[in-house]
Amino acid sequence: MEPNTEICLFWFRRDLRAFDNHGFYKALANNPTVVPIFIFDPEILKRFDCETDKRLAYIIEKVKQLKKSINLQVFFDQPITVFNQLVQKHTITAVYTNQDYEPQAIARDAQVKTFLATHNIAFHSFKDQVIFHENDILKTDGSPYTVFTPYSKKWKETFNSTIFKSYPSEKLLDKIATFSISNFAIDQLPFSPQQVAINETVDLSIVKKYNETRDYPGIQGTTDIATALRFGTVSIRACVEIAHQHNETWLNELIWREFYLQILFHFPQVVTQCFKPKYENINWRNNETEFQLWCEGKTGYAIVDAGMRELNQTGKMHNRVRMVVASFLCKHLLIDWRWGEAYFAQKLLDYDLAANNGNWQWAAGCGCDAAPYFRIFNPYEQTKKFDPKLTYIKKWVPEYDEFYELLPIVDHKFARERTLTTYKKALDNV
């Protein structure tokens, strides 16, 4: 590369695809030479068991594919350090990327944007992982929605009155630089976790029946697309278009995803605090032995144990079962929802801070638009209703028989009364 060649950088993060990628499209459309980059941040990687984490294996595999197909340049350092080095060595006209909504990511991007500004380099960020971002769907007074139903109504009204288009970045790949600006090779990463297969295709036959099948864990009744959405290996625009045409129930699930993202953006304190402050008064038992039994799927409640074993073995858990196991931890065992949220963060392939946090607070009753505290899932009734033939349970709890639930970790009726008393006491004292 000639030393004076002007280049534009596109920074991949949670959008690991070369097609229908908003920011990537804008970079390619507006610049003659684009260098796509990806940064493995060692500070983020410290949070993971890098030898076993299947999410990291998936990221590495997708980065390898992009490196091969679009000459992706890979770095291993803190982003601010990488950009500091790049601006010293190259003539960079602009940096493009897609917006992230998590508090740490927002702070990181602000730091990078400020740094680039000192070198007169523009930082352009685009909406890509959502249809509507944090300030697109607001009340008439300009405040954010905190209840899902009116939010979803406004979301659909706005969607139906807006002309949406895809961003065919795949048609502009001739703008990508053929030279290298990084000496780092992916095989230099100090870990090599085992690869994992992730579904990246929306099955239309499942979508069409989604409202009928989604609650039954013993069948393939959900799209299994959440992990690909999390890492941006599928387009949210394509998913929403399919949902809008074929199944409103699935569309609502995609809207829940955006609802929780805007909650996280407007109320970042929810990362560590209850959305409803009065719920901080709950006197959690936080029994470590019982928590460990829950983690291991050894509670004596078959549907709870099946869910936790599915999670531990595969990194996945059926959506209906997630609600059951979360309710069980918070309401039966009176263990702080933050313990469960953190465990899911370690294990879930589709872990997303906004959705994970929002759903755990919903289960505990302390979140926005949450289930009332007196709503306590009965694991036995949930089994009868959603796994009547025990298909799901017997898959993950092969030792299950008629005696399995004779010695549960806690009696359901006792646990329910204890929770109602504990919650009521905490909330009445506010």
N, C-alpha and C positions, 0 to 999 in steps of 0.2 A: 504493500500500500504506500502510495505517495504520502509523505508527511503532512502535506497541506490539504489532503482530501477531507472535505467536510462530510460529516456523518451525523445521522440522527439515530438515537438509541431507542429501541422499544424494550421495555422491562417487563418480562413475563413474571407473574406471581401465581394467583389462583385462577388462571385462565389458560391452561396448558393445551391450547389448540391453535392451529394456523387458520382455521376457517371461521367465518362469522364472528370475528373477534373485533369489537368496536375500536379499541385503542390502536390495535395493530393495523387495522384498515386505515385509520386516520393518519398514522405515521407513514404508511406506504403511499397513500394518496397524495400527501402533501410534501414529500421529500424525495430527492433523487436517489439517495443511498441510505438504506436502513440497516442497522446492525441489531439483530435481536439478541437479548442477553437474559440470563437467569443467574440468580445469586443464591448459593447455599449459605445461609447465615448461621455460623457456628453457635451464636447466642440462642437462636431458636432451637437448633438441634440438640442443645443441652437438655431440653425438656423431654426428649424421647429416648427410649432404649433403641439406639440406632442399629443394633444388630438384629433386632426382632420386629421392629415396628413395620407393619405391612403398608401403612400409609406412605412411609418414606420410600419403601420399595416401589410403590406405584409412581410416586413423584420421579424417582430416578429413571424408571422405565420410560415415562412420558418425556422427560428431558432428553434421554438418549434418542428417542424417535424424532423429536424436534431438531436435535443437533444434526441428525442424518438428513432430514428433509428440508430444513431451512437454514442450515449453518448456524444454529444457535450457539452463542458464545457463553461459556459457563465459568462462573467465578465461585470461590470459596472464601468468604470474608464478610465482615459487616458491610452493609450497603454503603454507608457513608465513606468507608475506607476505599471501596471499589470505585466509587464515583470520583473521589479525590485523586486516585491514581489515573483514572481514565482522562480526566480533564487536563492533566499534566502532559499526557502523551499524544492526545488526539484533538482535532478540531471538531468539537461537538456543537451542533447548532440547536438541538433540542432533545429532550427526553420525554417519551410518551409512555403511558402506562394505563392500566384500568384501576378504577377506584376500589379501595378496600374500606370497610366500615367498622372494623374492630379498633378499640382505643389505641392499642400498641401500634397497629399499622398506620393509623392516622398520625400518631406522633412521629413515627419513622418517616412517613412521606413529607411531613412538614419540615423535618430536619433536612431531608434531601433537597426539597424545593428551596429552602433558604440558602443552603450551600450553593446550589446551582445558580441562584440569582446573583451571588457575589461574582460569578464568572459570566454574567449576562447570558445564561443558558435557560431557555424557557422549559418549564415542567408542565406537561399537559396530562390531565387525568380524565378518564371517560367512564361513563356508566355502562357496565357490561354484565355483571353477575346478577343484575335485577332488571325488571321492566321499569319500575319506579323506585327511585332512591329516596333518601331521607326527607327531602322537602317537597317531593312531587305530590304526595297525598296528604293534605292537611285539612283541618277543620276550617270553617269559614272565618274564624278569628285568627287563623295562622298557627294555631297550636297543634301538636301531634296527636293523633288518635291513640288511645290506650285501651280501647275495646275493639275486638276483632270485627264484629258484624258490621258496624257503620264504616269501619276502615275498608272492608272488602267490598261493600256496596259502592263507596266512592272510587275504589280501585277499578271496579268493573265499569262504572260509568265513564271514568277517564279513559280506560282502555278502549271502550267501544267508540269513543269520539276522537280517537287518535289514530293516525295512519302510521303503522309500524313497518319497519323494513329491516332486513338483515344487513350485515356489513361484510360483503364478499371479499374479505382479505385474501382468500385463496386465489383470487384472480390477479393479484398484484405482486406475486412473489418474485417477479423479475427485478423488483427494486431492492432486493436483499443483497447485501455485500457478499462477495465470494471470498474475501480475505478474512483473516483471523485477527482478533485483538486480545485474545486470552491464550495463555500458555497452559491453562489448567485442563487436565483430562479427567473425565468422570471417574475413570478407574483409579484415580488418585484419592478419591474419597476414603476416609479411614473406617469404612464400614461397608457391608454388602448384604443387606437384609434379603430374606427369601422373597421371591416375586409372588404376586397375588393377582388373581384374575378379577377384574372389575367390569361390571356390565356398563357399556356405553351406548346401548341401543334401546330405544323406547319401543316396547312391544305393544302395538296398537290393539291387539286382541285383549290384552290385559287392561289397557286404558278404557276401552269401551265398557268393560264390566267392573271397573274399579269400585264403583259405589256399592256393588253387590258382594265383592270378594275381599275387600281390603282388610276386614276385621278378623279374618280367619287364618291364623298362623300355620295351620296344617296344610295349606294349599299355596300355590304360587299366585297370590292375588294382588300383589303390589308390584310396582314398576322396577324396584331395585336400582333406581337411577341416582339415588341421593349422593353416593360417593363421587360419581362422575360430575354431578352438579357442584359439589363442594370444591373440587379441584379444577372446574371449568373445562373438562374434557368433552362436555356436551354444551350446547348453547341453550341458555334459558329461554331465548326467544323462540327457538324451535319447539321446546317443551311446552311453552305456554300456548303457542299456536295449535299444537295437537290437542292440548287439554281444552282450549276454548272451543274447538270444533267438535270434540267427542265426549267429554265428561266433565261436568261442572264440579263434581266432588274432588277430582284430582286437581282441577284448577284451584279450588279453595285451598288445597294443601300447599300448592306453590305460592299462593297469596299469603298463607301463614308464614312461610319462609321470609317473605319481604316485610311482613308485619313485625316479626321479631328483630329483623335487621334495623328497622327504623326505631324500634324501642331501644335497642342497644346504642344506636347513634345519639338519640336525644336524652337517654337516661343511662350514661355509661356506668353509673354507680351500681347498676344491677349485677355487674360482674362479681361483686363481693357482698352486695347487700340485698335484702328483700326489697322488691319494688314497693310493697306496702310496708312502711317503716314499723308499724305496730307489731308486725309479725316477728320482729327481732326480740320480742319479749318471750317467745316460746321457750320453755324450759326443756330443751332437747335432752334425752337420756344419753345419747352418744356412747352406747355400749360397744366397745371395740371388738369383743368376742362375737357378738351378734352381727356386727358389720362384716366381719370376716366370713361368717357363715353365709351371709347374703351374697358377698362377692363370689364365693365359691359355688353357689347354687346348692346349699345344704340347709335350707330353712324348714324343710318338711312340707312346704306348699309346692306341689308339683309344677304348676304353671310358672311360679316365680323361679324355681330352680331350673326349669327348662330354659327360660329366657336368659338367665345369667350364664348358663353353660353354653348356650348358643353364642352369646357375646364373647365369652372367654376363648372359645374355640375358633370362631370365624370373624370376629370384629363386627358382626351384624346382630340386630335383634328386631324382630317384627314390631311394627309400630304399636299395635294394640297391646302387646306384651310389655313394651317399654312403659306404658302408662300403669300397668299392673305392678311391675316391679318397683317403679318409682313411688307409687302410692304406698306400697308395702313398706318400703324403707322409712318413709316419712311418717306414715300414719300408724302402721302396726308396730314398728320398732322405735318410733320417735327419735330417729337419727336425722341430724341436720341435712337438709337437701344439698348443701354444698359438698358434703362427703360423697354423695351419689353422683353429683354433677362432675366432680373431679375424677371419679372412677370411670365414668363414661368417657370423659375426655381422654383418658389413657387408652381406652379399648376400642372405641367406635371408629370404624373406617370412615364413616361419613361425618365425623365430629365437626361441628360448626358451632362456634361460641354462642352466637345469637340464638340459634334454635335450641341448642342443648340447655343453655341457661333459661330461656323462656319456658321450655317444656318442663324442666325440673321445678321451676317456681310455680308453674301451673299446677303440677301434681301436689306440691306442698301447700297450695292455697295462698301463697304470699305474693304471687306475680300479678301482672296486669291481666285483666279478664280471666282470672284463675277460677278453677273449680272451687266452690265454697268449702270451708274447712271441714264441714260435716259430711261431705261427700267422700266416702271411704270405700274403695273397691273391695268387694268380697271375692277373694281368689277362687273359691269354690263355685260361685255363681258365674264368674268370668269364664271358668273352664267349661261349665255346662252350656253356656251360651255360644262360646266361640271355638271351643275345641271338644265338642261333644263325643267324638269317637276317639279322643285322646291321641290323635295322630301326631300332633306336635309334641306333646308331652313324652310319648314313648320313643320318639326319635332322639330326644336330648336327655331323657331320664330313663335309660333302658331297664334299670332295676325297678321301675315303677310297678307296683301291684296294689291290691286292695288294702294292704297294710301300710303302704308308704307314708300316708298322712296321719297315722295314728299318734305320732309324737312330733307335732309341729313345734317350731321354735317358740311360738306364743299362740295362745288360744285366740281365735278371731274375735269372739264376742268380748272377751276381756280387753283385748287390744283396742277395739273400737271405743269402748267406754272410757278407757284410759286416755285415748287421744282426744275425745270430745271434752273431757274434763280439763285436760292440759291446755288445749287451745282456748277454750272458753275462759279459763282463768287468766291466761296471758292477754287476751283481747279485752276482757272486762276491766282489767287494771290500767288500761291506757287512758 
